[in-house]
Amino acid sequence: MPCLLLLLLRWSSNGVTLADMIIRLALIAALIAAIGWGRSNTPPRQEFLPLTTSQWSENHALWHRAWAGPVPAFAADMAVLNIFNIYAQATATPAENREPWWSALKYQLRLGQDMDPYFRDIYRLTEGLLAYEAQDMQEAINILSLSEPYLNSSDPLLVAAFIAHQELKNDVLAIPLAIKAADKPDASPLAVGFASSLIKGQSGCRAALAFLNSRLGSVPEKYQQGIVRRIRKLQEGEECREEIQGLL
Amino acid sequence: MNQLFSLIWFTLKEVAFQRIYKILLFSLIIIPWLLLIPTSLFMLDMGKVFMDMLFTALHAWLTAYLFFLAVPLLVRDVEQGICSIFLTLPMSRGLYLWGRFIGVISSIVPLLLCYIISAVAAFFWAESSWPNYVLPDSGLSFCYGSMLILMPYLALAAVLFLIAAGASGSAEITLFLFSVWLICWALPPVLDALQNIEVAESTPAWTGMLLYGINQLLPDLSSSQISLSLAHQLPLHPTSVFAYCIQHVTYAVLALIAASMVFKRRDLS
C-alpha cells in the first residue's frame, strides 16, 4: 500500500498544483480508509457454514478425480488441510450447531481416502476426530477398514476393531476387523492379543488358543515371544483351564 | 544438420534471455523451500506430502512454461513472420519445426535441473529435521518421478506445434492448447473412475465410448499412479515405466511429423 501511494504521488507530481495534490491525497486516504473499513467489517469465517455438507458418493469421487487430474495425492493433502480448518471452525461453534461441520469433516475424510488410500494422516484423523470428536463411530470404522488393501500397518484396523468393541459394543463387527489387523505383515503383539481376547470373549478359550497358534507362523520372529507368552497365560488361566478340561 | 543445431541453440538463447524465464528459474530454486512450510503442518507422511507438493508444482510450472514461453515464441514466428527469416536460409519447413521443438524442450532442462537440485537439497534438510516422517531416498524418488512427469509434456509440446502449424494466430493456438490440456488433465482419471461398477451403471454407455475415443486421440497426461507410487515409495514395474516413456515419446514424434505435413502446405505469404 505505501508503494502504491508513493507511485501515485510521483505520478501526480508532474505539473499539478498544490491544491490538486491535496485533493488527490485526500482521495487516496479515503480509498485506503474504505478498504480498511471493508476488511474489518467483513464477517469472520466462523460465521459461514461449510461449503460441502452433502453425502460422499461415487459421482462426487468422479468429479474430484477429474479435478485432481494427475495429482490426486495433492488433493488428499488439501483435504487434510481442509479437515484442520473444519475442526477449528467446529470447535469455535456452539456444540448444538456443529452438525454441518461434522458432515463436512466426514466428506473431506472420504475424499482424502479416495484420492490417496495410502495416506496415513487420513486414518489418524479419522480415529481422532471423526470417532471421538464427531462421535460418528460407524463411519469412522468404515473409513478405517478401507485401509486394509493399502497399508501394511495393523493400526487403522486395530483401532476400528477397538471402536467397534469398546464404543459400539458390537463384537460381531469387531472380531473380523481384529483378525484382519492381526493378519497384517507388521501386526504387533497388541493387535494379536486384542484379537485373541475378543475371540475368547465371543467363542471361548479354545478358539482364542487356536487363533494365537495360527498367528505364530505368520508374524515376524521378533513378535512371536509376545504371542507365546499370551498362549501360556491363557493356558494357565483358571477360566481357560476349566473350559479345556470340561471339553476333555 | 548444422542448420538444425544452430536453430536449436538460437531457440535456447531466445527463450533463456527472456525476463520471464529468469524469473521462473529463480522461483524454481525457492519454491521447494517454501513448500516445506505447508508440509510441516502434516503429521505422519510428511515426506509424501512434500513430494506431492513438488510434483504439483512441477505440473504447474511445466504448464506455465508451455503457455507463457512456448506459445508466445510460436505466435511470434507465425504472426510476425519470424519463421520466414529461417526458411530463407534456406531451411526446410520440417527441419525448422524440429529445430524449434528441440530448442523449446531443451530450454526446460536448465529449469528442471535447478528445480531438482533445490528439491533434493530440501529433501536432505527434511530428512534430517523430521527423520521419522520422511522416508530415506525420497530425493532419489523425486528425481525419478520428475523425469517421468516430463514425458507427457513432451507430447503436449508436440501437440502445441501441431496446433501452431495450422493456426492463424495467438488466440487460436492458446484456445486449442488450453482445450487439449484440459482434456488431457481431466479425462484419464474419469476413464479410470468409469471402471467402477456403480459409476458405470449411472453413466450412459455412449458417454464412456466417446470419452475413450477422445482419450485415444490425445496424449495421456495422467501420471497419477506414478506420482502416487513414488510418493509412498511403492515399486514401479520397469515394463510399465518403459511403456509409459515409449507412449509419450512416440506420440510426440507422430504429432511433430503431422505438424511438419500441415506446415509444409501452409501459405506463409
Boltz contact constraints between the chains, C-beta under 6 A:
constraints:
  - contact:
      token1: [A, 58]
      token2: [B, 196]
      max_distance: 6.0
  - contact:
      token1: [A, 58]
      token2: [B, 198]
      max_distance: 6.0
  - contact:
      token1: [A, 58]
      token2: [B, 199]
      max_distance: 6.0
  - contact:
      token1: [A, 62]
      token2: [B, 193]
      max_distance: 6.0
  - contact:
      token1: [A, 62]
      token2: [B, 199]
      max_distance: 6.0
  - contact:
      token1: [A, 65]
      token2: [B, 189]
      max_distance: 6.0
  - contact:
      token1: [A, 65]
      token2: [B, 193]
      max_distance: 6.0
  - contact:
      token1: [A, 66]
      token2: [B, 186]
      max_distance: 6.0
  - contact:
      token1: [A, 66]
      token2: [B, 189]
      max_distance: 6.0
  - contact:
      token1: [A, 66]
      token2: [B, 190]
      max_distance: 6.0
  - contact:
      token1: [A, 69]
      token2: [B, 185]
      max_distance: 6.0
  - contact:
      token1: [A, 69]
      token2: [B, 186]
      max_distance: 6.0
  - contact:
      token1: [A, 70]
      token2: [B, 222]
      max_distance: 6.0
  - contact:
      token1: [A, 70]
      token2: [B, 223]
      max_distance: 6.0
  - contact:
      token1: [A, 70]
      token2: [B, 224]
      max_distance: 6.0
  - contact:
      token1: [A, 71]
      token2: [B, 56]
      max_distance: 6.0
  - contact:
      token1: [A, 72]
      token2: [B, 224]
      max_distance: 6.0
  - contact:
      token1: [A, 73]
      token2: [B, 52]
      max_distance: 6.0
  - contact:
      token1: [A, 73]
      token2: [B, 228]
      max_distance: 6.0
  - contact:
      token1: [A, 73]
      token2: [B, 231]
      max_distance: 6.0
  - contact:
      token1: [A, 74]
      token2: [B, 52]
      max_distance: 6.0
  - contact:
      token1: [A, 74]
      token2: [B, 56]
      max_distance: 6.0
  - contact:
      token1: [A, 77]
      token2: [B, 49]
      max_distance: 6.0
  - contact:
      token1: [A, 77]
      token2: [B, 52]
      max_distance: 6.0
  - contact:
      token1: [A, 118]
      token2: [B, 232]
      max_distance: 6.0
  - contact:
      token1: [A, 119]
      token2: [B, 45]
      max_distance: 6.0
  - contact:
      token1: [A, 120]
      token2: [B, 44]
      max_distance: 6.0
  - contact:
      token1: [A, 120]
      token2: [B, 45]
      max_distance: 6.0
  - contact:
      token1: [A, 121]
      token2: [B, 42]
      max_distance: 6.0
  - contact:
      token1: [A, 121]
      token2: [B, 43]
      max_distance: 6.0
  - contact:
      token1: [A, 121]
      token2: [B, 44]
      max_distance: 6.0
  - contact:
      token1: [A, 121]
      token2: [B, 45]
      max_distance: 6.0
  - contact:
      token1: [A, 124]
      token2: [B, 43]
      max_distance: 6.0
